[in-house]
Amino acid sequence: MHHRLDELLELTRLYVSSTVTADCMDGRYELLDFAGRSFPAWHHHMTMASAAYAHLRLADSGYPSPLVLAGRRGA
């Protein structure tokens, strides 16, 4: 009740953005597929899924991915 309407709208956009991100990470990288894992295995799974998603976002940002740059060094 003590927030301005534009602040509340921004929070709504963040919620939608985080939902889309979580859905993408679950669909492409099986983020929520960690049932029955120990904490170290769960942590490794979350780290790898997050790294894969970060790579996807950085590769789509217009900057060359590190894998592409590494391939050029050997050429």
All heavy atoms as a GROMACS GRO file, in nm:
protein
  590
    1MET      N    1   0.079  -0.119   0.000
    1MET     CA    2   0.000   0.000   0.000
    1MET      C    3   0.084   0.126   0.000
    1MET      O    4   0.034   0.232  -0.034
    1MET     CB    5  -0.093   0.001   0.121
    1MET     CG    6  -0.198  -0.109   0.114
    1MET     SD    7  -0.315  -0.110   0.249
    1MET     CE    8  -0.380   0.053   0.246
    2HIS      N    9   0.212   0.112   0.035
    2HIS     CA   10   0.296   0.230   0.046
    2HIS      C   11   0.390   0.246  -0.074
    2HIS      O   12   0.484   0.323  -0.068
    2HIS     CB   13   0.377   0.226   0.175
    2HIS     CG   14   0.291   0.216   0.297
    2HIS    ND1   15   0.217   0.321   0.344
    2HIS    CD2   16   0.265   0.111   0.379
    2HIS    CE1   17   0.150   0.284   0.451
    2HIS    NE2   18   0.178   0.155   0.474
    3HIS      N   19   0.366   0.170  -0.180
    3HIS     CA   20   0.450   0.177  -0.298
    3HIS      C   21   0.376   0.245  -0.412
    3HIS      O   22   0.254   0.237  -0.421
    3HIS     CB   23   0.494   0.037  -0.342
    3HIS     CG   24   0.581  -0.031  -0.242
    3HIS    ND1   25   0.713   0.000  -0.225
    3HIS    CD2   26   0.554  -0.128  -0.151
    3HIS    CE1   27   0.764  -0.075  -0.130
    3HIS    NE2   28   0.668  -0.153  -0.083
    4ARG      N   29   0.452   0.308  -0.497
    4ARG     CA   30   0.393   0.371  -0.615
    4ARG      C   31   0.357   0.264  -0.717
    4ARG      O   32   0.413   0.154  -0.718
    4ARG     CB   33   0.492   0.470  -0.677
    4ARG     CG   34   0.525   0.584  -0.584
    4ARG     CD   35   0.611   0.691  -0.651
    4ARG     NE   36   0.681   0.647  -0.768
    4ARG     CZ   37   0.811   0.662  -0.788
    4ARG    NH1   38   0.886   0.718  -0.697
    4ARG    NH2   39   0.868   0.622  -0.899
    5LEU      N   40   0.265   0.296  -0.804
    5LEU     CA   41   0.216   0.201  -0.905
    5LEU      C   42   0.329   0.157  -0.999
    5LEU      O   43   0.338   0.038  -1.032
    5LEU     CB   44   0.102   0.262  -0.985
    5LEU     CG   45   0.036   0.171  -1.087
    5LEU    CD1   46  -0.019   0.046  -1.020
    5LEU    CD2   47  -0.074   0.245  -1.160
    6ASP      N   48   0.418   0.247  -1.040
    6ASP     CA   49   0.527   0.208  -1.130
    6ASP      C   50   0.622   0.109  -1.062
    6ASP      O   51   0.677   0.020  -1.127
    6ASP     CB   52   0.601   0.329  -1.184
    6ASP     CG   53   0.665   0.414  -1.075
    6ASP    OD1   54   0.615   0.414  -0.961
    6ASP    OD2   55   0.765   0.483  -1.106
    7GLU      N   56   0.641   0.120  -0.930
    7GLU     CA   57   0.724   0.022  -0.859
    7GLU      C   58   0.658  -0.116  -0.859
    7GLU      O   59   0.724  -0.218  -0.876
    7GLU     CB   60   0.748   0.067  -0.716
    7GLU     CG   61   0.834   0.191  -0.704
    7GLU     CD   62   0.843   0.241  -0.561
    7GLU    OE1   63   0.751   0.210  -0.480
    7GLU    OE2   64   0.939   0.311  -0.530
    8LEU      N   65   0.528  -0.118  -0.839
    8LEU     CA   66   0.456  -0.245  -0.839
    8LEU      C   67   0.455  -0.310  -0.977
    8LEU      O   68   0.467  -0.432  -0.990
    8LEU     CB   69   0.313  -0.224  -0.790
    8LEU     CG   70   0.301  -0.179  -0.644
    8LEU    CD1   71   0.158  -0.149  -0.609
    8LEU    CD2   72   0.360  -0.281  -0.550
    9LEU      N   73   0.444  -0.230  -1.081
    9LEU     CA   74   0.449  -0.284  -1.218
    9LEU      C   75   0.586  -0.344  -1.248
    9LEU      O   76   0.595  -0.447  -1.314
    9LEU     CB   77   0.413  -0.176  -1.319
    9LEU     CG   78   0.266  -0.136  -1.322
    9LEU    CD1   79   0.246  -0.018  -1.416
    9LEU    CD2   80   0.180  -0.252  -1.364
   10GLU      N   81   0.691  -0.278  -1.201
   10GLU     CA   82   0.826  -0.332  -1.222
   10GLU      C   83   0.842  -0.466  -1.151
   10GLU      O   84   0.902  -0.559  -1.206
   10GLU     CB   85   0.931  -0.233  -1.171
   10GLU     CG   86   1.072  -0.273  -1.201
   10GLU     CD   87   1.102  -0.285  -1.350
   10GLU    OE1   88   1.040  -0.212  -1.430
   10GLU    OE2   89   1.188  -0.366  -1.386
   11LEU      N   90   0.787  -0.480  -1.031
   11LEU     CA   91   0.792  -0.609  -0.961
   11LEU      C   92   0.716  -0.716  -1.037
   11LEU      O   93   0.758  -0.832  -1.042
   11LEU     CB   94   0.734  -0.594  -0.820
   11LEU     CG   95   0.821  -0.521  -0.720
   11LEU    CD1   96   0.746  -0.501  -0.589
   11LEU    CD2   97   0.950  -0.595  -0.696
   12THR      N   98   0.605  -0.679  -1.100
   12THR     CA   99   0.529  -0.774  -1.180
   12THR      C  100   0.611  -0.820  -1.299
   12THR      O  101   0.613  -0.939  -1.331
   12THR     CB  102   0.398  -0.709  -1.229
   12THR    OG1  103   0.325  -0.665  -1.116
   12THR    CG2  104   0.315  -0.806  -1.309
   13ARG      N  105   0.682  -0.729  -1.364
   13ARG     CA  106   0.768  -0.767  -1.477
   13ARG      C  107   0.880  -0.860  -1.434
   13ARG      O  108   0.915  -0.954  -1.505
   13ARG     CB  109   0.825  -0.642  -1.543
   13ARG     CG  110   0.724  -0.565  -1.621
   13ARG     CD  111   0.788  -0.449  -1.697
   13ARG     NE  112   0.687  -0.353  -1.733
   13ARG     CZ  113   0.674  -0.232  -1.679
   13ARG    NH1  114   0.760  -0.190  -1.588
   13ARG    NH2  115   0.578  -0.152  -1.716
   14LEU      N  116   0.938  -0.835  -1.317
   14LEU     CA  117   1.043  -0.923  -1.266
   14LEU      C  118   0.989  -1.063  -1.240
   14LEU      O  119   1.057  -1.162  -1.266
   14LEU     CB  120   1.104  -0.866  -1.138
   14LEU     CG  121   1.190  -0.742  -1.155
   14LEU    CD1  122   1.232  -0.689  -1.019
   14LEU    CD2  123   1.312  -0.772  -1.241
   15TYR      N  124   0.868  -1.072  -1.188
   15TYR     CA  125   0.807  -1.202  -1.162
   15TYR      C  126   0.788  -1.279  -1.293
   15TYR      O  127   0.822  -1.397  -1.301
   15TYR     CB  128   0.673  -1.186  -1.090
   15TYR     CG  129   0.597  -1.316  -1.079
   15TYR    CD1  130   0.634  -1.412  -0.986
   15TYR    CD2  131   0.491  -1.344  -1.164
   15TYR    CE1  132   0.567  -1.533  -0.978
   15TYR    CE2  133   0.423  -1.463  -1.156
   15TYR     CZ  134   0.462  -1.557  -1.062
   15TYR     OH  135   0.395  -1.676  -1.056
   16VAL      N  136   0.736  -1.213  -1.394
   16VAL     CA  137   0.714  -1.278  -1.523
   16VAL      C  138   0.847  -1.320  -1.583
   16VAL      O  139   0.862  -1.433  -1.632
   16VAL     CB  140   0.636  -1.184  -1.618
   16VAL    CG1  141   0.633  -1.241  -1.758
   16VAL    CG2  142   0.496  -1.161  -1.567
   17SER      N  143   0.947  -1.234  -1.576
   17SER     CA  144   1.079  -1.266  -1.631
   17SER      C  145   1.140  -1.386  -1.559
   17SER      O  146   1.197  -1.476  -1.623
   17SER     CB  147   1.171  -1.145  -1.618
   17SER     OG  148   1.301  -1.176  -1.658
   18SER      N  149   1.130  -1.391  -1.428
   18SER     CA  150   1.189  -1.503  -1.354
   18SER      C  151   1.114  -1.634  -1.382
   18SER      O  152   1.175  -1.740  -1.388
   18SER     CB  153   1.192  -1.474  -1.204
   18SER     OG  154   1.062  -1.459  -1.153
   19THR      N  155   0.983  -1.625  -1.403
   19THR     CA  156   0.905  -1.744  -1.436
   19THR      C  157   0.945  -1.799  -1.573
   19THR      O  158   0.963  -1.920  -1.589
   19THR     CB  159   0.754  -1.712  -1.434
   19THR    OG1  160   0.720  -1.663  -1.304
   19THR    CG2  161   0.671  -1.834  -1.465
   20VAL      N  162   0.963  -1.710  -1.670
   20VAL     CA  163   1.005  -1.752  -1.804
   20VAL      C  164   1.144  -1.815  -1.798
   20VAL      O  165   1.170  -1.917  -1.860
   20VAL     CB  166   1.001  -1.633  -1.901
   20VAL    CG1  167   1.069  -1.666  -2.033
   20VAL    CG2  168   0.857  -1.589  -1.924
   21THR      N  169   1.234  -1.755  -1.721
   21THR     CA  170   1.370  -1.808  -1.706
   21THR      C  171   1.368  -1.946  -1.643
   21THR      O  172   1.434  -2.038  -1.692
   21THR     CB  173   1.456  -1.712  -1.622
   21THR    OG1  174   1.464  -1.587  -1.689
   21THR    CG2  175   1.596  -1.767  -1.601
   22ALA      N  176   1.292  -1.963  -1.536
   22ALA     CA  177   1.285  -2.093  -1.469
   22ALA      C  178   1.224  -2.199  -1.562
   22ALA      O  179   1.271  -2.313  -1.566
   22ALA     CB  180   1.204  -2.083  -1.340
   23ASP      N  181   1.123  -2.162  -1.638
   23ASP     CA  182   1.063  -2.256  -1.733
   23ASP      C  183   1.163  -2.297  -1.842
   23ASP      O  184   1.170  -2.414  -1.879
   23ASP     CB  185   0.938  -2.196  -1.798
   23ASP     CG  186   0.820  -2.188  -1.704
   23ASP    OD1  187   0.825  -2.254  -1.597
   23ASP    OD2  188   0.725  -2.114  -1.735
   24CYS      N  189   1.240  -2.202  -1.891
   24CYS     CA  190   1.342  -2.232  -1.993
   24CYS      C  191   1.448  -2.324  -1.935
   24CYS      O  192   1.488  -2.422  -1.998
   24CYS     CB  193   1.406  -2.103  -2.043
   24CYS     SG  194   1.540  -2.130  -2.160
   25MET      N  195   1.494  -2.294  -1.813
   25MET     CA  196   1.598  -2.376  -1.752
   25MET      C  197   1.548  -2.516  -1.723
   25MET      O  198   1.624  -2.613  -1.733
   25MET     CB  199   1.649  -2.309  -1.624
   25MET     CG  200   1.730  -2.184  -1.652
   25MET     SD  201   1.788  -2.106  -1.502
   25MET     CE  202   1.918  -2.220  -1.455
   26ASP      N  203   1.420  -2.529  -1.688
   26ASP     CA  204   1.366  -2.662  -1.662
   26ASP      C  205   1.344  -2.737  -1.793
   26ASP      O  206   1.374  -2.856  -1.803
   26ASP     CB  207   1.235  -2.653  -1.584
   26ASP     CG  208   1.184  -2.789  -1.543
   26ASP    OD1  209   1.266  -2.878  -1.513
   26ASP    OD2  210   1.061  -2.808  -1.543
   27GLY      N  211   1.296  -2.668  -1.895
   27GLY     CA  212   1.268  -2.734  -2.022
   27GLY      C  213   1.392  -2.777  -2.097
   27GLY      O  214   1.401  -2.888  -2.149
   28ARG      N  215   1.493  -2.689  -2.101
   28ARG     CA  216   1.614  -2.720  -2.178
   28ARG      C  217   1.720  -2.793  -2.097
   28ARG      O  218   1.794  -2.874  -2.151
   28ARG     CB  219   1.675  -2.591  -2.233
   28ARG     CG  220   1.590  -2.524  -2.338
   28ARG     CD  221   1.663  -2.408  -2.393
   28ARG     NE  222   1.728  -2.453  -2.515
   28ARG     CZ  223   1.779  -2.371  -2.605
   28ARG    NH1  224   1.773  -2.243  -2.586
   28ARG    NH2  225   1.835  -2.417  -2.713
   29TYR      N  226   1.730  -2.760  -1.969
   29TYR     CA  227   1.841  -2.811  -1.888
   29TYR      C  228   1.795  -2.893  -1.768
   29TYR      O  229   1.875  -2.923  -1.680
   29TYR     CB  230   1.930  -2.695  -1.842
   29TYR     CG  231   1.975  -2.610  -1.957
   29TYR    CD1  232   1.932  -2.479  -1.970
   29TYR    CD2  233   2.056  -2.663  -2.057
   29TYR    CE1  234   1.972  -2.402  -2.078
   29TYR    CE2  235   2.095  -2.587  -2.165
   29TYR     CZ  236   2.053  -2.456  -2.174
   29TYR     OH  237   2.091  -2.380  -2.281
   30GLU      N  238   1.666  -2.926  -1.763
   30GLU     CA  239   1.609  -3.012  -1.658
   30GLU      C  240   1.647  -2.963  -1.519
   30GLU      O  241   1.692  -3.039  -1.434
   30GLU     CB  242   1.650  -3.157  -1.681
   30GLU     CG  243   1.600  -3.209  -1.814
   30GLU     CD  244   1.644  -3.351  -1.843
   30GLU    OE1  245   1.720  -3.410  -1.764
   30GLU    OE2  246   1.600  -3.403  -1.946
   31LEU      N  247   1.626  -2.837  -1.496
   31LEU     CA  248   1.661  -2.774  -1.368
   31LEU      C  249   1.597  -2.845  -1.250
   31LEU      O  250   1.659  -2.863  -1.146
   31LEU     CB  251   1.620  -2.627  -1.369
   31LEU     CG  252   1.649  -2.548  -1.243
   31LEU    CD1  253   1.799  -2.526  -1.230
   31LEU    CD2  254   1.575  -2.417  -1.243
   32LEU      N  255   1.472  -2.884  -1.264
   32LEU     CA  256   1.399  -2.943  -1.150
   32LEU      C  257   1.414  -3.094  -1.141
   32LEU      O  258   1.349  -3.158  -1.060
   32LEU     CB  259   1.251  -2.904  -1.160
   32LEU     CG  260   1.226  -2.753  -1.159
   32LEU    CD1  261   1.077  -2.725  -1.174
   32LEU    CD2  262   1.282  -2.688  -1.034
   33ASP      N  263   1.503  -3.153  -1.220
   33ASP     CA  264   1.524  -3.297  -1.219
   33ASP      C  265   1.636  -3.333  -1.122
   33ASP      O  266   1.745  -3.373  -1.162
   33ASP     CB  267   1.557  -3.344  -1.360
   33ASP     CG  268   1.569  -3.494  -1.369
   33ASP    OD1  269   1.504  -3.564  -1.290
   33ASP    OD2  270   1.643  -3.541  -1.457
   34PHE      N  271   1.610  -3.315  -0.993
   34PHE     CA  272   1.713  -3.342  -0.894
   34PHE      C  273   1.665  -3.431  -0.780
   34PHE      O  274   1.731  -3.442  -0.678
   34PHE     CB  275   1.769  -3.212  -0.837
   34PHE     CG  276   1.665  -3.124  -0.772
   34PHE    CD1  277   1.625  -3.145  -0.643
   34PHE    CD2  278   1.610  -3.019  -0.843
   34PHE    CE1  279   1.529  -3.064  -0.585
   34PHE    CE2  280   1.516  -2.937  -0.786
   34PHE     CZ  281   1.475  -2.960  -0.656
   35ALA      N  282   1.552  -3.496  -0.796
   35ALA     CA  283   1.495  -3.579  -0.689
   35ALA      C  284   1.592  -3.690  -0.650
   35ALA      O  285   1.651  -3.757  -0.735
   35ALA     CB  286   1.362  -3.639  -0.734
   36GLY      N  287   1.608  -3.710  -0.521
   36GLY     CA  288   1.689  -3.819  -0.469
   36GLY      C  289   1.838  -3.795  -0.471
   36GLY      O  290   1.915  -3.885  -0.440
   37ARG      N  291   1.881  -3.676  -0.503
   37ARG     CA  292   2.025  -3.648  -0.505
   37ARG      C  293   2.072  -3.601  -0.368
   37ARG      O  294   1.998  -3.540  -0.294
   37ARG     CB  295   2.057  -3.540  -0.609
   37ARG     CG  296   2.025  -3.580  -0.750
   37ARG     CD  297   2.052  -3.464  -0.843
   37ARG     NE  298   1.995  -3.492  -0.974
   37ARG     CZ  299   2.067  -3.496  -1.086
   37ARG    NH1  300   2.195  -3.474  -1.082
   37ARG    NH2  301   2.009  -3.521  -1.200
   38SER      N  302   2.198  -3.626  -0.340
   38SER     CA  303   2.258  -3.571  -0.219
   38SER      C  304   2.279  -3.421  -0.240
   38SER      O  305   2.268  -3.371  -0.352
   38SER     CB  306   2.393  -3.638  -0.193
   38SER     OG  307   2.482  -3.609  -0.300
   39PHE      N  308   2.310  -3.349  -0.132
   39PHE     CA  309   2.332  -3.205  -0.148
   39PHE      C  310   2.445  -3.174  -0.246
   39PHE      O  311   2.429  -3.089  -0.332
   39PHE     CB  312   2.357  -3.137  -0.013
   39PHE     CG  313   2.387  -2.991  -0.031
   39PHE    CD1  314   2.285  -2.901  -0.057
   39PHE    CD2  315   2.517  -2.944  -0.026
   39PHE    CE1  316   2.311  -2.766  -0.077
   39PHE    CE2  317   2.545  -2.809  -0.046
   39PHE     CZ  318   2.441  -2.720  -0.071
   40PRO      N  319   2.561  -3.241  -0.237
   40PRO     CA  320   2.667  -3.211  -0.334
   40PRO      C  321   2.622  -3.237  -0.479
   40PRO      O  322   2.654  -3.160  -0.569
   40PRO     CB  323   2.782  -3.303  -0.294
   40PRO     CG  324   2.761  -3.329  -0.149
   40PRO     CD  325   2.611  -3.333  -0.132
   41ALA      N  326   2.547  -3.345  -0.501
   41ALA     CA  327   2.500  -3.375  -0.636
   41ALA      C  328   2.397  -3.272  -0.681
   41ALA      O  329   2.397  -3.229  -0.796
   41ALA     CB  330   2.441  -3.515  -0.642
   42TRP      N  331   2.308  -3.230  -0.590
   42TRP     CA  332   2.210  -3.126  -0.622
   42TRP      C  333   2.281  -2.996  -0.657
   42TRP      O  334   2.248  -2.930  -0.753
   42TRP     CB  335   2.116  -3.105  -0.503
   42TRP     CG  336   2.026  -2.987  -0.520
   42TRP    CD1  337   1.907  -2.985  -0.586
   42TRP    CD2  338   2.049  -2.855  -0.474
   42TRP    NE1  339   1.854  -2.857  -0.582
   42TRP    CE2  340   1.939  -2.776  -0.514
   42TRP    CE3  341   2.151  -2.793  -0.401
   42TRP    CZ2  342   1.929  -2.641  -0.483
   42TRP    CZ3  343   2.141  -2.658  -0.371
   42TRP    CH2  344   2.031  -2.585  -0.412
   43HIS      N  345   2.381  -2.960  -0.576
   43HIS     CA  346   2.456  -2.836  -0.599
   43HIS      C  347   2.526  -2.841  -0.735
   43HIS      O  348   2.525  -2.744  -0.810
   43HIS     CB  349   2.557  -2.815  -0.487
   43HIS     CG  350   2.621  -2.681  -0.490
   43HIS    ND1  351   2.734  -2.657  -0.564
   43HIS    CD2  352   2.586  -2.564  -0.432
   43HIS    CE1  353   2.769  -2.531  -0.550
   43HIS    NE2  354   2.680  -2.472  -0.470
   44HIS      N  355   2.586  -2.954  -0.768
   44HIS     CA  356   2.653  -2.970  -0.898
   44HIS      C  357   2.551  -2.958  -1.011
   44HIS      O  358   2.575  -2.890  -1.111
   44HIS     CB  359   2.724  -3.105  -0.902
   44HIS     CG  360   2.795  -3.129  -1.030
   44HIS    ND1  361   2.741  -3.204  -1.133
   44HIS    CD2  362   2.916  -3.086  -1.075
   44HIS    CE1  363   2.826  -3.206  -1.234
   44HIS    NE2  364   2.932  -3.136  -1.202
   45HIS      N  365   2.436  -3.021  -0.995
   45HIS     CA  366   2.331  -3.016  -1.098
   45HIS      C  367   2.285  -2.872  -1.120
   45HIS      O  368   2.272  -2.827  -1.235
   45HIS     CB  369   2.215  -3.105  -1.053
   45HIS     CG  370   2.098  -3.102  -1.146
   45HIS    ND1  371   2.099  -3.163  -1.269
   45HIS    CD2  372   1.976  -3.043  -1.133
   45HIS    CE1  373   1.983  -3.143  -1.329
   45HIS    NE2  374   1.906  -3.070  -1.248
   46MET      N  375   2.260  -2.799  -1.012
   46MET     CA  376   2.214  -2.660  -1.024
   46MET      C  377   2.323  -2.572  -1.086
   46MET      O  378   2.293  -2.484  -1.168
   46MET     CB  379   2.176  -2.604  -0.887
   46MET     CG  380   2.053  -2.665  -0.830
   46MET     SD  381   1.911  -2.626  -0.935
   46MET     CE  382   1.796  -2.746  -0.880
   47THR      N  383   2.447  -2.596  -1.049
   47THR     CA  384   2.557  -2.519  -1.106
   47THR      C  385   2.570  -2.541  -1.255
   47THR      O  386   2.584  -2.446  -1.332
   47THR     CB  387   2.690  -2.555  -1.035
   47THR    OG1  388   2.676  -2.528  -0.896
   47THR    CG2  389   2.806  -2.476  -1.092
   48MET      N  390   2.562  -2.666  -1.297
   48MET     CA  391   2.575  -2.696  -1.440
   48MET      C  392   2.456  -2.642  -1.520
   48MET      O  393   2.474  -2.588  -1.630
   48MET     CB  394   2.590  -2.847  -1.461
   48MET     CG  395   2.715  -2.905  -1.398
   48MET     SD  396   2.866  -2.822  -1.449
   48MET     CE  397   2.876  -2.872  -1.618
   49ALA      N  398   2.335  -2.654  -1.466
   49ALA     CA  399   2.217  -2.600  -1.535
   49ALA      C  400   2.227  -2.448  -1.545
   49ALA      O  401   2.197  -2.389  -1.650
   49ALA     CB  402   2.089  -2.641  -1.462
   50SER      N  403   2.273  -2.383  -1.439
   50SER     CA  404   2.288  -2.237  -1.441
   50SER      C  405   2.396  -2.194  -1.539
   50SER      O  406   2.380  -2.095  -1.611
   50SER     CB  407   2.322  -2.186  -1.301
   50SER     OG  408   2.218  -2.216  -1.211
   51ALA      N  409   2.506  -2.266  -1.543
   51ALA     CA  410   2.614  -2.233  -1.636
   51ALA      C  411   2.569  -2.251  -1.781
   51ALA      O  412   2.600  -2.169  -1.868
   51ALA     CB  413   2.737  -2.320  -1.608
   52ALA      N  414   2.493  -2.357  -1.807
   52ALA     CA  415   2.442  -2.380  -1.943
   52ALA      C  416   2.347  -2.268  -1.984
   52ALA      O  417   2.352  -2.219  -2.097
   52ALA     CB  418   2.373  -2.515  -1.951
   53TYR      N  419   2.261  -2.225  -1.892
   53TYR     CA  420   2.168  -2.117  -1.923
   53TYR      C  421   2.244  -1.985  -1.945
   53TYR      O  422   2.214  -1.910  -2.037
   53TYR     CB  423   2.066  -2.100  -1.811
   53TYR     CG  424   1.968  -1.990  -1.840
   53TYR    CD1  425   1.867  -2.008  -1.932
   53TYR    CD2  426   1.978  -1.868  -1.775
   53TYR    CE1  427   1.777  -1.905  -1.960
   53TYR    CE2  428   1.890  -1.766  -1.802
   53TYR     CZ  429   1.790  -1.786  -1.895
   53TYR     OH  430   1.702  -1.684  -1.922
   54ALA      N  431   2.344  -1.959  -1.862
   54ALA     CA  432   2.424  -1.837  -1.879
   54ALA      C  433   2.494  -1.837  -2.015
   54ALA      O  434   2.500  -1.735  -2.083
   54ALA     CB  435   2.527  -1.825  -1.766
   55HIS      N  436   2.546  -1.952  -2.055
   55HIS     CA  437   2.611  -1.962  -2.186
   55HIS      C  438   2.511  -1.935  -2.297
   55HIS      O  439   2.542  -1.864  -2.393
   55HIS     CB  440   2.674  -2.100  -2.204
   55HIS     CG  441   2.744  -2.115  -2.334
   55HIS    ND1  442   2.682  -2.163  -2.446
   55HIS    CD2  443   2.869  -2.083  -2.371
   55HIS    CE1  444   2.766  -2.162  -2.547
   55HIS    NE2  445   2.880  -2.114  -2.504
   56LEU      N  446   2.392  -1.991  -2.285
   56LEU     CA  447   2.288  -1.966  -2.384
   56LEU      C  448   2.257  -1.817  -2.395
   56LEU      O  449   2.252  -1.762  -2.505
   56LEU     CB  450   2.160  -2.042  -2.346
   56LEU     CG  451   2.037  -2.010  -2.430
   56LEU    CD1  452   2.049  -2.077  -2.566
   56LEU    CD2  453   1.911  -2.053  -2.359
   57ARG      N  454   2.240  -1.751  -2.281
   57ARG     CA  455   2.207  -1.608  -2.283
   57ARG      C  456   2.322  -1.524  -2.338
   57ARG      O  457   2.300  -1.431  -2.414
   57ARG     CB  458   2.172  -1.560  -2.142
   57ARG     CG  459   2.043  -1.616  -2.088
   57ARG     CD  460   1.923  -1.575  -2.172
   57ARG     NE  461   1.911  -1.434  -2.184
   57ARG     CZ  462   1.817  -1.358  -2.131
   57ARG    NH1  463   1.723  -1.415  -2.060
   57ARG    NH2  464   1.816  -1.229  -2.147
   58LEU      N  465   2.446  -1.558  -2.302
   58LEU     CA  466   2.560  -1.482  -2.352
   58LEU      C  467   2.583  -1.506  -2.500
   58LEU      O  468   2.621  -1.416  -2.574
   58LEU     CB  469   2.685  -1.515  -2.272
   58LEU     CG  470   2.685  -1.464  -2.129
   58LEU    CD1  471   2.805  -1.519  -2.054
   58LEU    CD2  472   2.681  -1.314  -2.123
   59ALA      N  473   2.559  -1.628  -2.546
   59ALA     CA  474   2.576  -1.660  -2.688
   59ALA      C  475   2.473  -1.586  -2.772
   59ALA      O  476   2.503  -1.546  -2.885
   59ALA     CB  477   2.565  -1.810  -2.710
   60ASP      N  478   2.354  -1.565  -2.717
   60ASP     CA  479   2.250  -1.493  -2.789
   60ASP      C  480   2.263  -1.342  -2.779
   60ASP      O  481   2.189  -1.269  -2.843
   60ASP     CB  482   2.111  -1.533  -2.737
   60ASP     CG  483   2.072  -1.674  -2.780
   60ASP    OD1  484   2.138  -1.728  -2.871
   60ASP    OD2  485   1.977  -1.728  -2.721
   61SER      N  486   2.358  -1.293  -2.700
   61SER     CA  487   2.369  -1.149  -2.677
   61SER      C  488   2.444  -1.076  -2.788
   61SER      O  489   2.454  -0.955  -2.785
   61SER     CB  490   2.438  -1.122  -2.543
   61SER     OG  491   2.575  -1.158  -2.552
   62GLY      N  492   2.498  -1.148  -2.883
   62GLY     CA  493   2.570  -1.083  -2.991
   62GLY      C  494   2.721  -1.088  -2.974
   62GLY      O  495   2.796  -1.055  -3.064
   63TYR      N  496   2.766  -1.130  -2.857
   63TYR     CA  497   2.909  -1.144  -2.834
   63TYR      C  498   2.950  -1.286  -2.870
   63TYR      O  499   2.875  -1.380  -2.845
   63TYR     CB  500   2.945  -1.118  -2.687
   63TYR     CG  501   2.920  -0.977  -2.645
   63TYR    CD1  502   2.807  -0.941  -2.573
   63TYR    CD2  503   3.010  -0.876  -2.680
   63TYR    CE1  504   2.783  -0.811  -2.535
   63TYR    CE2  505   2.988  -0.747  -2.642
   63TYR     CZ  506   2.874  -0.714  -2.570
   63TYR     OH  507   2.852  -0.585  -2.533
   64PRO      N  508   3.069  -1.306  -2.925
   64PRO     CA  509   3.111  -1.443  -2.957
   64PRO      C  510   3.128  -1.523  -2.828
   64PRO      O  511   3.173  -1.471  -2.728
   64PRO     CB  512   3.247  -1.426  -3.026
   64PRO     CG  513   3.270  -1.282  -3.038
   64PRO     CD  514   3.166  -1.207  -2.964
   65SER      N  515   3.088  -1.647  -2.831
   65SER     CA  516   3.104  -1.730  -2.711
   65SER      C  517   3.251  -1.767  -2.695
   65SER      O  518   3.327  -1.769  -2.793
   65SER     CB  519   3.019  -1.857  -2.722
   65SER     OG  520   3.087  -1.957  -2.790
   66PRO      N  521   3.296  -1.797  -2.573
   66PRO     CA  522   3.435  -1.835  -2.551
   66PRO      C  523   3.474  -1.959  -2.631
   66PRO      O  524   3.589  -1.974  -2.669
   66PRO     CB  525   3.441  -1.863  -2.401
   66PRO     CG  526   3.327  -1.789  -2.343
   66PRO     CD  527   3.222  -1.786  -2.449
   67LEU      N  528   3.379  -2.050  -2.657
   67LEU     CA  529   3.412  -2.169  -2.733
   67LEU      C  530   3.448  -2.133  -2.877
   67LEU      O  531   3.538  -2.191  -2.936
   67LEU     CB  532   3.294  -2.266  -2.731
   67LEU     CG  533   3.259  -2.323  -2.594
   67LEU    CD1  534   3.133  -2.408  -2.603
   67LEU    CD2  535   3.373  -2.402  -2.539
   68VAL      N  536   3.378  -2.035  -2.933
   68VAL     CA  537   3.409  -1.992  -3.070
   68VAL      C  538   3.547  -1.927  -3.073
   68VAL      O  539   3.627  -1.953  -3.162
   68VAL     CB  540   3.301  -1.893  -3.120
   68VAL    CG1  541   3.343  -1.831  -3.253
   68VAL    CG2  542   3.168  -1.964  -3.134
   69LEU      N  543   3.576  -1.844  -2.974
   69LEU     CA  544   3.705  -1.776  -2.969
   69LEU      C  545   3.818  -1.877  -2.950
   69LEU      O  546   3.925  -1.864  -3.010
   69LEU     CB  547   3.709  -1.673  -2.856
   69LEU     CG  548   3.615  -1.554  -2.876
   69LEU    CD1  549   3.619  -1.464  -2.752
   69LEU    CD2  550   3.649  -1.475  -3.000
   70ALA      N  551   3.798  -1.979  -2.868
   70ALA     CA  552   3.901  -2.080  -2.844
   70ALA      C  553   3.928  -2.158  -2.974
   70ALA      O  554   4.042  -2.192  -3.004
   70ALA     CB  555   3.858  -2.176  -2.733
   71GLY      N  556   3.826  -2.184  -3.053
   71GLY     CA  557   3.843  -2.255  -3.178
   71GLY      C  558   3.922  -2.173  -3.280
   71GLY      O  559   3.996  -2.227  -3.360
   72ARG      N  560   3.910  -2.044  -3.274
   72ARG     CA  561   3.984  -1.957  -3.368
   72ARG      C  562   4.132  -1.951  -3.335
   72ARG      O  563   4.214  -1.933  -3.422
   72ARG     CB  564   3.925  -1.815  -3.363
   72ARG     CG  565   3.792  -1.807  -3.429
   72ARG     CD  566   3.747  -1.664  -3.435
   72ARG     NE  567   3.612  -1.655  -3.486
   72ARG     CZ  568   3.537  -1.550  -3.479
   72ARG    NH1  569   3.583  -1.441  -3.422
   72ARG    NH2  570   3.416  -1.550  -3.529
   73ARG      N  571   4.168  -1.965  -3.207
   73ARG     CA  572   4.309  -1.958  -3.169
   73ARG      C  573   4.388  -2.071  -3.232
   73ARG      O  574   4.502  -2.053  -3.272
   73ARG     CB  575   4.324  -1.964  -3.019
   73ARG     CG  576   4.298  -1.833  -2.955
   73ARG     CD  577   4.333  -1.839  -2.808
   73ARG     NE  578   4.226  -1.771  -2.738
   73ARG     CZ  579   4.166  -1.814  -2.631
   73ARG    NH1  580   4.203  -1.926  -2.575
   73ARG    NH2  581   4.070  -1.745  -2.575
   74GLY      N  582   4.326  -2.188  -3.241
   74GLY     CA  583   4.397  -2.303  -3.295
   74GLY      C  584   4.403  -2.302  -3.446
   74GLY      O  585   4.478  -2.377  -3.506
   75ALA      N  586   4.325  -2.216  -3.510
   75ALA     CA  587   4.320  -2.216  -3.656
   75ALA      C  588   4.437  -2.144  -3.717
   75ALA      O  589   4.503  -2.065  -3.664
   75ALA     CB  590   4.190  -2.151  -3.703
   0.00000   0.00000   0.00000
